[in-house]
């Protein structure tokens, strides 16, 4: 049976998409990292905003809780999707927790600076966290936390 016009192009496009999702290419990893990061950022911002606006919790404390709530989804997502790691789970989890402890300090510090030093709304502390922390996270996770990466999913 012959292919319909445009079918070969659609198949080629589909292969490119799957290639990006399975590749260890840095651009592909960044794309997957961003997708998981968007999920984590949404969890963080949702929890933080709910605690501050809905329950009257102080912004710094709410920010720490929001970050901690997002950590498990981040570990699973980055391990399996972003970096396709096949390293020892306990070793990677330990390194991930160390990296996240540093990130919690940065998150709390940025919230403290936004609210207490600059007199800004707590949203600005969240913006700093959601934008700048992921850049450092990508580097730390790629080169240290998930250093045992596979070329293709399922290997």
C-alpha positions as CSV (number, residue, x, y, z in Angstrom):
1,X,0.0,0.0,0.0
2,X,1.4,3.4,-1.0
3,X,1.7,6.3,1.4
4,X,-0.6,9.2,1.2
5,X,0.8,12.6,0.3
6,X,2.3,14.2,3.4
7,X,2.4,10.9,5.3
8,X,6.2,10.6,5.1
9,X,6.6,14.1,6.4
10,X,4.3,13.3,9.3
11,X,6.3,10.2,10.1
12,X,9.6,12.2,9.9
13,X,8.1,14.8,12.3
14,X,7.0,12.2,14.7
15,X,10.5,10.6,14.7
16,X,12.1,14.0,15.4
17,X,9.8,14.6,18.4
18,X,10.6,11.1,19.8
19,X,14.3,11.7,19.1
20,X,14.2,14.9,21.1
21,X,12.5,13.2,24.0
22,X,14.9,10.3,24.0
23,X,18.2,12.1,23.2
24,X,21.0,12.9,25.6
25,X,21.6,16.1,23.6
26,X,21.8,19.1,25.9
27,X,19.0,21.0,24.1
28,X,16.8,17.9,24.4
29,X,17.6,17.6,28.1
30,X,16.9,21.3,28.6
31,X,13.5,21.0,26.9
32,X,12.5,18.0,29.1
33,X,13.9,19.8,32.2
34,X,11.8,22.9,31.4
35,X,8.7,20.7,31.1
36,X,9.3,19.1,34.5
37,X,10.3,22.5,35.9
38,X,7.0,24.0,34.8
39,X,5.2,21.3,36.8
40,X,7.4,21.9,39.8
41,X,7.1,25.7,39.5
42,X,3.3,25.3,39.4
43,X,3.3,23.1,42.5
44,X,5.6,25.5,44.3
45,X,3.7,28.7,43.4
46,X,0.2,27.1,44.0
47,X,1.2,25.9,47.5
48,X,3.0,29.1,48.4
49,X,0.2,31.4,47.2
50,X,-2.5,29.3,48.9
51,X,-0.6,29.3,52.2
52,X,0.0,33.0,52.1
53,X,-3.3,34.3,50.7
54,X,-5.6,31.6,52.0
55,X,-4.1,30.7,55.4
56,X,-2.2,33.9,56.3
57,X,1.1,32.1,56.7
58,X,4.2,34.2,56.5
59,X,5.7,34.4,53.0
60,X,9.1,32.9,53.9
61,X,7.6,29.9,55.7
62,X,5.1,29.4,53.0
63,X,7.8,29.5,50.4
64,X,9.8,26.8,52.2
65,X,6.7,24.6,52.5
66,X,5.9,25.2,48.8
67,X,9.3,24.2,47.8
68,X,9.4,21.1,49.9
69,X,6.0,19.9,48.5
70,X,7.4,20.2,45.0
71,X,10.6,18.1,45.7
72,X,9.2,14.5,45.3
73,X,7.7,15.3,41.9
74,X,10.9,17.0,40.9
75,X,13.0,14.0,41.8
76,X,10.9,11.5,40.0
77,X,10.3,13.7,36.9
78,X,14.0,14.7,36.5
79,X,15.3,11.3,37.2
80,X,13.1,9.5,34.7
81,X,12.2,12.2,32.1
82,X,14.8,15.0,32.1
83,X,18.0,13.1,32.6
84,X,16.9,9.5,31.9
85,X,19.2,8.3,34.7
86,X,20.1,4.7,35.4
87,X,22.2,5.3,38.5
88,X,21.6,3.9,42.0
89,X,18.4,5.3,43.3
90,X,19.6,5.9,46.9
91,X,22.8,7.7,45.8
92,X,20.9,9.9,43.4
93,X,18.2,10.6,46.0
94,X,20.9,11.6,48.5
95,X,22.6,14.0,46.1
96,X,19.2,15.4,45.1
97,X,18.3,16.1,48.7
98,X,21.6,17.9,49.2
99,X,20.9,20.0,46.1
100,X,17.4,20.8,47.2
101,X,18.5,21.8,50.7
102,X,20.7,24.4,49.0
103,X,17.8,25.5,46.8
104,X,15.5,25.8,49.9
105,X,18.0,28.2,51.4
106,X,18.1,30.2,48.2
107,X,14.3,30.1,48.0
108,X,13.9,31.3,51.5
109,X,16.6,33.9,51.1
110,X,15.0,35.3,47.9
111,X,11.6,35.5,49.6
112,X,13.2,37.2,52.6
113,X,15.0,39.7,50.4
114,X,11.9,40.5,48.3
115,X,9.6,41.0,51.3
116,X,11.9,42.4,54.0
117,X,14.7,44.2,52.2
118,X,12.9,45.5,49.1
119,X,9.4,45.8,50.6
120,X,8.0,44.0,47.5
121,X,5.0,41.7,47.4
122,X,5.8,38.1,48.0
123,X,5.1,37.3,44.4
124,X,8.5,38.8,43.5
125,X,10.3,36.3,45.7
126,X,8.4,33.5,43.9
127,X,9.4,34.9,40.5
128,X,13.0,34.9,41.5
129,X,12.8,31.3,42.7
130,X,10.9,30.0,39.7
131,X,13.3,31.7,37.2
132,X,16.8,31.6,38.6
133,X,16.9,28.4,40.7
134,X,16.2,26.2,37.7
135,X,19.3,27.4,35.9
136,X,21.5,26.3,38.8
137,X,19.4,23.1,39.2
138,X,20.0,22.0,35.6
139,X,23.7,22.2,35.9
140,X,23.9,20.5,39.3
141,X,21.5,17.7,38.3
142,X,23.1,17.1,34.9
143,X,26.7,16.9,36.1
144,X,26.3,15.6,39.7
145,X,22.9,14.3,40.8
146,X,22.0,12.3,37.7
147,X,25.4,11.7,36.2
148,X,24.5,8.1,35.1
149,X,22.3,8.8,32.1
150,X,21.1,6.5,29.3
151,X,20.9,7.4,25.6
152,X,17.3,6.2,25.1
153,X,14.4,5.6,27.5
154,X,14.1,2.0,28.5
155,X,17.8,1.1,28.2
